[in-house]
């Protein structure tokens, strides 16, 4: 696959991805094995007189204008566990809802679908045969330029949306994880996320255990976003787009920079609010690439329902064969000079850049940030320096941790919760 000059074109990029996926996105999925996964949990500590934590309130005030605190639901607990591939994870759940099984099963379903992607040799061949023009469109339009990586991030975003909306499960008709997953699919909630939200809002609010949504039950038993939610999400998205355009206008007009130089100079500002929005033509409303419909070979095709249906199927099968068990939280081990730690919330190249930027801004040398294993290797000058770095990452919505113990071996007789 040869490159060309990158060009920004969201519809063209969406069509490239749809054409790659339409013949088949991943092969058949085997029945998930019986698993037992242990987790620890701790109650979130809201600020005095509020239902939000400090991190949640700061993010709300800085990046969610004009959303109000009373429009946000917070998790009650943060949890940590090691998945079936030995990677540390963190997540959130609401004690009045479906509990910790949703984020854990979500992660296992994501891992299963990632395996099917890696094993899809036909998809790999189609990707390797991309034209220079199509490769340039993806490079100029998307954050993760490689199609396999884009699909991988899309699968994880689907799982993230399910786990985040599970904070609202007690206000829905769905009483089990299986009912909830099917209900989210049948209600079209994933399409609402793709069209109403902006990407960074979903990722960052998920990491902080919060969601700015109210669900309204319909006569047919499905759920929809309330009218107030739709209006608030649109206002937040419009504000984000205008912020991005303002930064880009200042850089390219007042400062006379090229688009590439503007993105380089204002990387932090544009990365937080998505540089893709900064490149949108004025008056254009962005849509998720996976949600755009296309006519391919004379047939209507959209990638999002394909991913959602497959994810829901795998999630339901995973829940049926999964047992989760809470264990006592142990104090993290390791000296302050330890160079290796993990950031379970890290999900894409945007996160890699953000985490690297936080550490380097504190004069901490970063040797490696591995997106797959969630591992970071950095040169800390002292135990205090390491602790300060962890606090800075937590302020940014990430949850660094030392390596957790390996998961217990499953036994064939264990049943699901």
KOLMILO-64488 format. One line per field, with one value per residue (C-alpha): residue number from 1; residue in three letters; chain; y, z, x. Coordinates in nm, 3 decimals. Example, Ala and Ser with C-alpha at 12.3 -4.5 7.8 and 13.67 -1.06 7.14 Angstrom:
REM residues 2
pos	1, 2
code	ALA, SER
unit	A, A
v	-0.450, -0.106
w	0.780, 0.714
u	1.230, 1.367
//
This chain:
REM residues 417
pos	1, 2, 3, 4, 5, 6, 7, 8, 9, 10, 11, 12, 13, 14, 15, 16, 17, 18, 19, 20, 21, 22, 23, 24, 25, 26, 27, 28, 29, 30, 31, 32, 33, 34, 35, 36, 37, 38, 39, 40, 41, 42, 43, 44, 45, 46, 47, 48, 49, 50, 51, 52, 53, 54, 55, 56, 57, 58, 59, 60, 61, 62, 63, 64, 65, 66, 67, 68, 69, 70, 71, 72, 73, 74, 75, 76, 77, 78, 79, 80, 81, 82, 83, 84, 85, 86, 87, 88, 89, 90, 91, 92, 93, 94, 95, 96, 97, 98, 99, 100, 101, 102, 103, 104, 105, 106, 107, 108, 109, 110, 111, 112, 113, 114, 115, 116, 117, 118, 119, 120, 121, 122, 123, 124, 125, 126, 127, 128, 129, 130, 131, 132, 133, 134, 135, 136, 137, 138, 139, 140, 141, 142, 143, 144, 145, 146, 147, 148, 149, 150, 151, 152, 153, 154, 155, 156, 157, 158, 159, 160, 161, 162, 163, 164, 165, 166, 167, 168, 169, 170, 171, 172, 173, 174, 175, 176, 177, 178, 179, 180, 181, 182, 183, 184, 185, 186, 187, 188, 189, 190, 191, 192, 193, 194, 195, 196, 197, 198, 199, 200, 201, 202, 203, 204, 205, 206, 207, 208, 209, 210, 211, 212, 213, 214, 215, 216, 217, 218, 219, 220, 221, 222, 223, 224, 225, 226, 227, 228, 229, 230, 231, 232, 233, 234, 235, 236, 237, 238, 239, 240, 241, 242, 243, 244, 245, 246, 247, 248, 249, 250, 251, 252, 253, 254, 255, 256, 257, 258, 259, 260, 261, 262, 263, 264, 265, 266, 267, 268, 269, 270, 271, 272, 273, 274, 275, 276, 277, 278, 279, 280, 281, 282, 283, 284, 285, 286, 287, 288, 289, 290, 291, 292, 293, 294, 295, 296, 297, 298, 299, 300, 301, 302, 303, 304, 305, 306, 307, 308, 309, 310, 311, 312, 313, 314, 315, 316, 317, 318, 319, 320, 321, 322, 323, 324, 325, 326, 327, 328, 329, 330, 331, 332, 333, 334, 335, 336, 337, 338, 339, 340, 341, 342, 343, 344, 345, 346, 347, 348, 349, 350, 351, 352, 353, 354, 355, 356, 357, 358, 359, 360, 361, 362, 363, 364, 365, 366, 367, 368, 369, 370, 371, 372, 373, 374, 375, 376, 377, 378, 379, 380, 381, 382, 383, 384, 385, 386, 387, 388, 389, 390, 391, 392, 393, 394, 395, 396, 397, 398, 399, 400, 401, 402, 403, 404, 405, 406, 407, 408, 409, 410, 411, 412, 413, 414, 415, 416, 417
code	UNK, UNK, UNK, UNK, UNK, UNK, UNK, UNK, UNK, UNK, UNK, UNK, UNK, UNK, UNK, UNK, UNK, UNK, UNK, UNK, UNK, UNK, UNK, UNK, UNK, UNK, UNK, UNK, UNK, UNK, UNK, UNK, UNK, UNK, UNK, UNK, UNK, UNK, UNK, UNK, UNK, UNK, UNK, UNK, UNK, UNK, UNK, UNK, UNK, UNK, UNK, UNK, UNK, UNK, UNK, UNK, UNK, UNK, UNK, UNK, UNK, UNK, UNK, UNK, UNK, UNK, UNK, UNK, UNK, UNK, UNK, UNK, UNK, UNK, UNK, UNK, UNK, UNK, UNK, UNK, UNK, UNK, UNK, UNK, UNK, UNK, UNK, UNK, UNK, UNK, UNK, UNK, UNK, UNK, UNK, UNK, UNK, UNK, UNK, UNK, UNK, UNK, UNK, UNK, UNK, UNK, UNK, UNK, UNK, UNK, UNK, UNK, UNK, UNK, UNK, UNK, UNK, UNK, UNK, UNK, UNK, UNK, UNK, UNK, UNK, UNK, UNK, UNK, UNK, UNK, UNK, UNK, UNK, UNK, UNK, UNK, UNK, UNK, UNK, UNK, UNK, UNK, UNK, UNK, UNK, UNK, UNK, UNK, UNK, UNK, UNK, UNK, UNK, UNK, UNK, UNK, UNK, UNK, UNK, UNK, UNK, UNK, UNK, UNK, UNK, UNK, UNK, UNK, UNK, UNK, UNK, UNK, UNK, UNK, UNK, UNK, UNK, UNK, UNK, UNK, UNK, UNK, UNK, UNK, UNK, UNK, UNK, UNK, UNK, UNK, UNK, UNK, UNK, UNK, UNK, UNK, UNK, UNK, UNK, UNK, UNK, UNK, UNK, UNK, UNK, UNK, UNK, UNK, UNK, UNK, UNK, UNK, UNK, UNK, UNK, UNK, UNK, UNK, UNK, UNK, UNK, UNK, UNK, UNK, UNK, UNK, UNK, UNK, UNK, UNK, UNK, UNK, UNK, UNK, UNK, UNK, UNK, UNK, UNK, UNK, UNK, UNK, UNK, UNK, UNK, UNK, UNK, UNK, UNK, UNK, UNK, UNK, UNK, UNK, UNK, UNK, UNK, UNK, UNK, UNK, UNK, UNK, UNK, UNK, UNK, UNK, UNK, UNK, UNK, UNK, UNK, UNK, UNK, UNK, UNK, UNK, UNK, UNK, UNK, UNK, UNK, UNK, UNK, UNK, UNK, UNK, UNK, UNK, UNK, UNK, UNK, UNK, UNK, UNK, UNK, UNK, UNK, UNK, UNK, UNK, UNK, UNK, UNK, UNK, UNK, UNK, UNK, UNK, UNK, UNK, UNK, UNK, UNK, UNK, UNK, UNK, UNK, UNK, UNK, UNK, UNK, UNK, UNK, UNK, UNK, UNK, UNK, UNK, UNK, UNK, UNK, UNK, UNK, UNK, UNK, UNK, UNK, UNK, UNK, UNK, UNK, UNK, UNK, UNK, UNK, UNK, UNK, UNK, UNK, UNK, UNK, UNK, UNK, UNK, UNK, UNK, UNK, UNK, UNK, UNK, UNK, UNK, UNK, UNK, UNK, UNK, UNK, UNK, UNK, UNK, UNK, UNK, UNK, UNK, UNK, UNK, UNK, UNK, UNK, UNK, UNK, UNK, UNK, UNK, UNK, UNK, UNK, UNK, UNK, UNK, UNK, UNK, UNK, UNK, UNK, UNK, UNK, UNK, UNK, UNK, UNK, UNK, UNK, UNK, UNK, UNK, UNK, UNK, UNK, UNK, UNK, UNK, UNK, UNK, UNK, UNK, UNK
unit	A, A, A, A, A, A, A, A, A, A, A, A, A, A, A, A, A, A, A, A, A, A, A, A, A, A, A, A, A, A, A, A, A, A, A, A, A, A, A, A, A, A, A, A, A, A, A, A, A, A, A, A, A, A, A, A, A, A, A, A, A, A, A, A, A, A, A, A, A, A, A, A, A, A, A, A, A, A, A, A, A, A, A, A, A, A, A, A, A, A, A, A, A, A, A, A, A, A, A, A, A, A, A, A, A, A, A, A, A, A, A, A, A, A, A, A, A, A, A, A, A, A, A, A, A, A, A, A, A, A, A, A, A, A, A, A, A, A, A, A, A, A, A, A, A, A, A, A, A, A, A, A, A, A, A, A, A, A, A, A, A, A, A, A, A, A, A, A, A, A, A, A, A, A, A, A, A, A, A, A, A, A, A, A, A, A, A, A, A, A, A, A, A, A, A, A, A, A, A, A, A, A, A, A, A, A, A, A, A, A, A, A, A, A, A, A, A, A, A, A, A, A, A, A, A, A, A, A, A, A, A, A, A, A, A, A, A, A, A, A, A, A, A, A, A, A, A, A, A, A, A, A, A, A, A, A, A, A, A, A, A, A, A, A, A, A, A, A, A, A, A, A, A, A, A, A, A, A, A, A, A, A, A, A, A, A, A, A, A, A, A, A, A, A, A, A, A, A, A, A, A, A, A, A, A, A, A, A, A, A, A, A, A, A, A, A, A, A, A, A, A, A, A, A, A, A, A, A, A, A, A, A, A, A, A, A, A, A, A, A, A, A, A, A, A, A, A, A, A, A, A, A, A, A, A, A, A, A, A, A, A, A, A, A, A, A, A, A, A, A, A, A, A, A, A, A, A, A, A, A, A, A, A, A, A, A, A, A, A, A, A, A, A, A, A, A, A, A, A, A, A, A, A, A, A, A, A, A, A, A, A, A, A, A, A, A, A
v	0.000, 0.324, 0.666, 0.994, 1.345, 1.316, 1.471, 1.534, 1.385, 1.218, 1.069, 0.928, 0.780, 0.625, 0.470, 0.322, 0.155, 0.033, -0.123, -0.302, -0.434, -0.526, -0.862, -0.962, -0.804, -1.084, -1.450, -1.673, -1.640, -1.947, -2.003, -1.811, -2.032, -2.050, -1.786, -1.668, -1.315, -1.145, -0.772, -0.511, -0.210, 0.112, 0.367, 0.697, 0.997, 1.288, 1.642, 1.773, 1.872, 1.714, 1.380, 1.436, 1.380, 1.656, 1.510, 1.483, 1.841, 1.984, 1.798, 1.908, 2.273, 2.276, 2.052, 1.998, 2.345, 2.403, 2.076, 2.111, 1.891, 1.776, 1.634, 1.400, 1.056, 0.930, 0.577, 0.479, 0.258, 0.230, -0.123, -0.292, -0.636, -0.832, -0.960, -1.303, -1.183, -1.060, -0.690, -0.467, -0.285, -0.026, 0.060, 0.188, 0.060, 0.178, -0.014, 0.027, -0.119, -0.428, -0.428, -0.510, -0.788, -0.547, -0.379, -0.709, -0.898, -0.600, -0.621, -0.997, -0.948, -0.679, -0.911, -1.189, -0.961, -0.831, -1.190, -1.238, -0.925, -1.043, -1.383, -1.240, -1.294, -1.183, -0.847, -0.813, -0.873, -0.608, -0.361, -0.432, -0.367, -0.019, 0.240, 0.533, 0.763, 0.567, 0.542, 0.920, 0.977, 0.764, 0.932, 1.280, 1.211, 0.959, 0.954, 0.586, 0.563, 0.185, 0.029, -0.268, -0.027, 0.185, -0.122, -0.227, 0.115, 0.108, -0.224, -0.090, 0.227, 0.009, -0.180, 0.144, 0.284, -0.023, -0.012, 0.363, 0.347, 0.061, 0.333, 0.413, 0.054, 0.096, 0.358, 0.117, -0.188, -0.416, -0.616, -0.839, -0.773, -0.979, -0.786, -0.460, -0.538, -0.650, -0.346, -0.103, -0.262, -0.271, 0.086, 0.228, 0.381, 0.315, 0.520, 0.798, 0.793, 0.799, 1.095, 1.299, 1.269, 1.381, 1.129, 1.287, 1.338, 0.968, 0.857, 1.109, 1.092, 0.711, 0.715, 0.933, 0.714, 0.967, 1.002, 1.308, 1.121, 1.057, 0.758, 0.763, 0.433, 0.406, 0.225, -0.062, -0.125, 0.031, 0.339, 0.669, 0.974, 1.237, 1.557, 1.747, 1.502, 1.544, 1.923, 1.922, 1.682, 1.894, 2.211, 2.049, 1.924, 2.265, 2.431, 2.182, 2.237, 2.615, 2.587, 2.381, 2.625, 2.922, 2.771, 2.682, 3.025, 3.197, 2.975, 2.986, 3.346, 3.557, 3.362, 3.260, 2.895, 2.609, 2.355, 2.102, 2.356, 2.470, 2.114, 2.067, 2.392, 2.355, 1.978, 1.970, 2.203, 2.037, 1.685, 1.737, 1.849, 1.642, 1.796, 1.646, 1.901, 2.181, 2.073, 2.055, 2.308, 2.578, 2.478, 2.107, 1.874, 1.577, 1.220, 0.905, 0.735, 0.400, 0.548, 0.694, 0.495, 0.399, 0.229, -0.053, -0.283, -0.151, -0.228, -0.006, -0.062, 0.093, -0.037, 0.052, -0.199, -0.476, -0.401, -0.353, -0.679, -0.878, -0.716, -0.777, -1.142, -1.197, -1.000, -1.208, -1.532, -1.409, -1.317, -1.666, -1.821, -1.563, -1.552, -1.239, -1.241, -0.946, -0.978, -0.756, -0.457, -0.487, -0.200, -0.152, -0.301, -0.180, 0.091, 0.451, 0.396, 0.129, 0.230, 0.011, 0.082, 0.034, 0.267, 0.045, 0.334, 0.387, 0.294, 0.471, 0.682, 0.993, 0.847, 0.757, 1.115, 1.259, 1.033, 1.095, 1.469, 1.468, 1.282, 1.481, 1.809, 1.697, 1.625, 1.251, 1.060, 0.818, 0.513, 0.317, 0.344, 0.018, 0.050, -0.321, -0.420, -0.077, -0.071, 0.246, 0.261, 0.595, 0.729, 0.863, 1.057, 0.963, 0.792, 1.135, 1.216, 0.892, 0.966, 1.319, 1.177, 0.930, 1.211, 1.419, 1.127, 1.070, 1.438, 1.378, 1.090, 0.802, 0.543, 0.427, 0.111, -0.134, -0.481, -0.674, -1.045, -1.290, -1.403, -1.732, -2.034, -2.115, -2.444, -2.629, -2.639, -2.268, -2.106, -1.750, -1.486
w	0.000, -0.109, 0.032, -0.129, -0.007, 0.277, 0.212, 0.455, 0.338, 0.595, 0.349, 0.130, 0.436, 0.551, 0.209, 0.211, 0.546, 0.440, 0.122, 0.324, 0.579, 0.358, 0.229, 0.592, 0.905, 1.098, 1.068, 1.273, 1.650, 1.865, 2.184, 2.464, 2.725, 3.082, 3.279, 3.636, 3.674, 4.003, 4.056, 4.325, 4.377, 4.572, 4.622, 4.439, 4.668, 4.551, 4.654, 4.955, 4.859, 4.512, 4.341, 4.123, 4.202, 4.159, 3.829, 3.699, 3.795, 3.639, 3.315, 3.311, 3.358, 3.103, 2.822, 2.850, 2.810, 2.842, 3.026, 3.392, 3.682, 3.740, 3.386, 3.464, 3.626, 3.807, 3.881, 4.247, 4.226, 4.043, 3.976, 3.861, 3.718, 3.493, 3.174, 3.017, 2.829, 3.145, 3.077, 3.373, 3.332, 3.520, 3.489, 3.675, 3.776, 3.961, 4.271, 4.186, 3.839, 3.678, 3.871, 3.761, 3.519, 3.233, 3.203, 3.253, 2.997, 2.762, 2.773, 2.706, 2.411, 2.272, 2.301, 2.123, 1.833, 1.811, 1.768, 1.480, 1.313, 1.342, 1.203, 0.903, 0.625, 0.354, 0.527, 0.560, 0.187, 0.104, 0.330, 0.169, -0.171, -0.088, -0.351, -0.275, -0.302, -0.045, 0.188, 0.165, 0.258, 0.571, 0.666, 0.624, 0.790, 1.070, 1.393, 1.357, 0.991, 0.956, 0.873, 1.107, 1.388, 1.302, 1.319, 1.645, 1.803, 1.672, 1.841, 2.168, 2.136, 2.094, 2.413, 2.593, 2.499, 2.641, 2.972, 3.007, 2.944, 3.197, 3.462, 3.370, 3.370, 3.679, 3.490, 3.204, 3.173, 3.142, 3.450, 3.335, 3.135, 2.847, 2.841, 2.863, 2.575, 2.351, 2.457, 2.372, 2.029, 1.958, 2.081, 1.840, 2.120, 1.939, 1.642, 1.883, 2.030, 1.683, 1.564, 1.882, 2.077, 1.985, 2.021, 2.299, 2.518, 2.511, 2.577, 2.852, 3.037, 3.024, 3.186, 3.464, 3.528, 3.421, 3.152, 3.045, 2.928, 3.037, 2.889, 2.832, 2.802, 2.498, 2.476, 2.284, 2.566, 2.395, 2.528, 2.367, 2.465, 2.624, 2.429, 2.683, 2.632, 2.253, 2.286, 2.537, 2.336, 2.026, 2.212, 2.351, 2.007, 1.847, 2.117, 2.060, 1.683, 1.728, 1.970, 1.713, 1.431, 1.646, 1.717, 1.353, 1.228, 1.467, 1.360, 0.984, 0.947, 1.231, 1.255, 0.890, 0.961, 0.725, 0.839, 0.914, 1.113, 1.299, 1.403, 1.518, 1.717, 1.875, 1.908, 2.271, 2.222, 1.901, 2.023, 2.323, 2.104, 1.796, 1.518, 1.267, 1.377, 1.315, 0.951, 0.891, 0.640, 0.816, 0.862, 0.824, 1.092, 1.146, 1.154, 1.275, 0.983, 1.075, 1.077, 0.725, 0.474, 0.132, -0.186, -0.253, -0.550, -0.570, -0.207, 0.098, 0.353, 0.686, 0.897, 1.243, 1.259, 1.153, 1.438, 1.692, 1.601, 1.622, 1.946, 2.108, 2.004, 2.151, 2.468, 2.542, 2.483, 2.708, 2.997, 2.994, 3.063, 3.294, 3.673, 3.841, 4.202, 4.418, 4.615, 4.873, 4.735, 4.802, 4.831, 4.511, 4.524, 4.371, 4.458, 4.349, 4.104, 3.908, 3.544, 3.429, 3.493, 3.312, 3.196, 3.140, 3.007, 2.713, 2.402, 2.095, 1.960, 2.100, 2.449, 2.374, 2.274, 2.574, 2.827, 2.667, 2.673, 3.043, 3.139, 2.917, 3.045, 3.387, 3.244, 3.270, 2.990, 2.813, 2.662, 2.551, 2.540, 2.416, 2.319, 2.310, 2.651, 2.804, 2.932, 2.982, 3.051, 3.188, 3.373, 3.712, 3.914, 4.254, 4.424, 4.476, 4.107, 4.016, 4.252, 4.113, 3.761, 3.859, 4.015, 3.697, 3.484, 3.716, 3.687, 3.312, 3.351, 3.332, 3.604, 3.613, 3.806, 3.875, 3.728, 3.877, 3.965, 3.686, 3.662, 3.818, 3.591, 3.487, 3.578, 3.355, 3.627, 3.708, 3.632, 3.536, 3.770
u	0.000, 0.164, 0.093, -0.005, -0.075, -0.330, -0.670, -0.954, -1.285, -1.510, -1.759, -1.482, -1.308, -1.636, -1.686, -1.334, -1.401, -1.745, -1.605, -1.337, -1.587, -1.882, -1.753, -1.710, -1.565, -1.404, -1.485, -1.712, -1.681, -1.626, -1.825, -1.648, -1.481, -1.602, -1.414, -1.381, -1.248, -1.167, -1.201, -1.155, -1.377, -1.383, -1.657, -1.612, -1.578, -1.797, -1.720, -1.907, -2.260, -2.234, -2.287, -1.979, -1.612, -1.355, -1.233, -1.589, -1.675, -1.358, -1.419, -1.783, -1.692, -1.412, -1.531, -1.907, -2.054, -2.350, -2.427, -2.526, -2.423, -2.781, -2.788, -2.498, -2.519, -2.210, -2.096, -2.088, -1.777, -1.447, -1.324, -1.005, -0.939, -0.706, -0.864, -0.818, -0.509, -0.339, -0.395, -0.497, -0.828, -1.027, -1.394, -1.698, -2.038, -2.349, -2.445, -2.813, -2.769, -2.623, -2.296, -1.941, -2.023, -2.105, -1.762, -1.581, -1.792, -1.765, -1.385, -1.390, -1.626, -1.396, -1.096, -1.285, -1.374, -1.018, -0.903, -1.147, -1.011, -0.651, -0.748, -0.938, -0.685, -0.930, -0.972, -0.594, -0.557, -0.817, -0.638, -0.302, -0.461, -0.588, -0.512, -0.282, -0.584, -0.786, -0.486, -0.440, -0.805, -0.771, -0.443, -0.589, -0.923, -0.882, -0.682, -0.588, -0.488, -0.460, -0.802, -0.754, -0.671, -0.977, -1.201, -1.035, -1.098, -1.456, -1.523, -1.386, -1.594, -1.904, -1.824, -1.745, -2.086, -2.259, -2.071, -2.120, -2.496, -2.517, -2.481, -2.844, -2.974, -3.191, -3.397, -3.471, -3.699, -3.394, -3.300, -3.015, -2.697, -2.837, -3.165, -2.976, -2.739, -3.025, -3.229, -2.950, -2.918, -3.292, -3.340, -3.084, -2.876, -2.548, -2.667, -2.762, -2.412, -2.257, -2.462, -2.523, -2.200, -1.853, -1.576, -1.371, -1.679, -1.759, -1.402, -1.324, -1.656, -1.640, -1.296, -1.435, -1.741, -2.004, -2.270, -2.470, -2.778, -3.137, -3.321, -3.698, -3.889, -4.116, -4.455, -4.292, -4.044, -3.742, -3.563, -3.468, -3.271, -3.493, -3.555, -3.345, -3.057, -3.069, -3.067, -2.781, -2.566, -2.617, -2.523, -2.208, -2.111, -2.170, -1.960, -1.678, -1.683, -1.676, -1.383, -1.193, -1.273, -1.170, -0.829, -0.775, -0.886, -0.647, -0.359, -0.415, -0.535, -0.397, -0.069, -0.045, 0.032, -0.043, -0.302, -0.026, 0.176, -0.137, -0.214, 0.145, 0.156, -0.187, -0.173, -0.286, -0.582, -0.700, -0.633, -0.860, -1.150, -1.065, -0.863, -1.109, -1.367, -1.117, -1.094, -1.470, -1.604, -1.809, -2.172, -2.101, -2.235, -2.002, -2.124, -1.951, -1.775, -1.932, -2.284, -2.278, -2.492, -2.354, -2.467, -2.222, -2.281, -2.635, -2.719, -2.761, -2.484, -2.384, -2.099, -2.233, -2.523, -2.286, -2.046, -2.327, -2.503, -2.181, -2.072, -2.413, -2.407, -2.060, -2.136, -2.448, -2.257, -1.976, -2.207, -2.356, -2.015, -1.862, -1.835, -1.706, -1.589, -1.492, -1.169, -1.004, -0.819, -0.447, -0.205, -0.010, 0.337, 0.657, 0.905, 0.877, 1.162, 0.972, 0.964, 0.674, 0.308, -0.024, -0.300, -0.606, -0.817, -0.580, -0.779, -0.636, -0.350, -0.517, -0.473, -0.111, -0.035, -0.219, -0.044, 0.294, 0.229, 0.135, 0.452, 0.686, 0.538, 0.667, 1.015, 0.957, 1.123, 0.887, 1.054, 0.749, 0.370, 0.217, -0.148, -0.227, -0.084, -0.166, 0.195, 0.400, 0.774, 0.890, 1.194, 1.083, 1.338, 1.196, 0.901, 0.742, 0.785, 0.611, 0.323, 0.284, 0.273, 0.001, -0.202, -0.168, -0.287, -0.584, -0.674, -0.687, -0.934, -0.684, -0.625, -0.262, -0.190, 0.090, 0.058, -0.232, -0.220, -0.291, -0.654, -0.755, -0.772, -1.131, -1.285, -1.534, -1.800, -1.822, -2.154, -2.239, -2.374
//
